[in-house]
Amino acid sequence: MPEAIVLINTDIGSEEEVLNSLSAVEGVIEAYIVYGVYDLVIKVRAPTTEKLKEIISSRIRRLPKVRSTLTMIVVEGRTYIGK
């Protein structure tokens, strides 16, 4: 299944509101408020690349108070749990 990591900038002070809105977006499987250049980091998964693109461009980027995004399509990954 295609996955992407999306870095999100929000309006100042609206990180929690956007985080809550992301819980209703199909395909968002992880979401974090972070410190640094970006305000949130999320992981999105979809059955096809086309659906992944639709979720990011039509749902996430259009959420109120989302100012900008940077999307990185996952090429290969590993999960290290319990280390």
C-alpha positions in Angstrom: 0.0 0.0 0.0 1.4 3.4 -0.9 2.3 5.6 2.1 3.4 9.2 2.5 4.9 11.4 5.2 3.3 14.8 5.2 4.8 17.8 7.0 2.3 20.5 7.7 2.5 24.2 8.6 -0.6 25.6 10.3 -1.9 29.0 11.3 -0.2 30.1 14.6 -1.8 28.4 17.5 -4.1 26.1 15.5 -2.0 22.9 15.7 -4.3 21.1 18.1 -7.4 22.1 16.0 -5.8 20.7 12.8 -4.6 17.6 14.7 -8.2 17.0 15.7 -9.5 17.5 12.2 -7.0 15.0 10.8 -8.6 12.2 12.9 -11.6 12.3 10.5 -9.5 12.1 7.3 -9.5 8.6 5.8 -6.0 7.2 5.4 -4.3 9.3 8.1 -2.8 6.6 10.3 -0.4 8.7 12.5 -0.3 12.3 13.4 2.0 14.3 15.7 2.4 17.9 16.8 6.1 18.7 16.6 8.5 21.6 17.4 10.6 23.0 14.6 10.0 24.3 11.1 6.8 22.3 10.7 3.9 22.1 13.1 2.6 18.6 12.4 4.0 15.4 10.9 1.5 12.8 9.7 1.6 9.4 7.9 -1.0 8.7 5.3 -1.8 5.3 3.7 -4.1 4.5 0.8 -4.8 1.5 -1.5 -3.4 3.2 -4.6 -1.1 6.1 -5.4 -4.0 7.9 -7.0 -6.1 7.7 -3.8 -3.1 8.8 -1.8 -2.8 11.9 -4.0 -6.5 12.6 -3.6 -6.4 12.4 0.2 -3.4 14.7 0.4 -4.5 17.3 -2.2 -8.3 17.2 -1.7 -8.6 16.5 2.0 -5.5 17.4 4.0 -4.3 20.5 2.1 -7.9 22.0 2.1 -8.4 21.7 5.9 -9.0 25.1 7.5 -5.9 26.6 9.0 -3.5 24.4 7.0 -1.0 26.9 5.5 1.3 24.6 3.6 2.4 21.0 3.3 5.5 19.1 2.1 4.8 15.5 1.0 7.3 12.7 0.9 6.2 9.5 -0.8 7.6 6.4 1.1 9.8 4.3 -1.2 10.9 1.7 1.3 10.6 1.4 5.1 11.1 -0.7 8.2 9.4 -0.7 11.5 11.6 -1.1 14.6 9.4 -1.8 17.5 10.6 -3.0 20.9 14.3 -2.0 20.5 
